[in-house]
Amino acid sequence: MADGFEGSLAALEERVRKLESGDVPLEDALKLFEEGVELARSCHEQLEAAEERVAALSRGTSGIEETPLPEPQD
């Protein structure tokens, strides 16, 4: 699909704009929705991978050590 996180996010935003316009035939809307779900999944996976890299490379008191990121508050 799209290339990299920013590309995936831009593609997802474009599909959302098209769906929100209300001018899309049902079959096209379903296709856009399916693509949007896949793009959202891709963005989520890329964010999780980035979070793992940051946690693995954080500097601690005894050099570089894993410092898990805090869980987001809902």
Residue pairs with C-beta under 8 A, 6 or more apart in sequence:
1 8
1 11
1 35
1 38
1 39
1 42
2 8
2 10
2 11
2 39
2 42
4 46
5 43
5 46
5 47
5 50
8 39
8 42
8 43
8 46
9 39
9 43
11 35
11 39
12 36
12 39
12 40
12 43
15 32
15 33
15 35
15 36
15 39
16 36
18 24
18 32
19 29
19 32
19 33
19 36
24 32
51 69
54 69
55 66
55 67
55 68
55 69
56 66
57 64
58 64
58 65
58 66
58 67
59 65
59 67
60 66
60 67
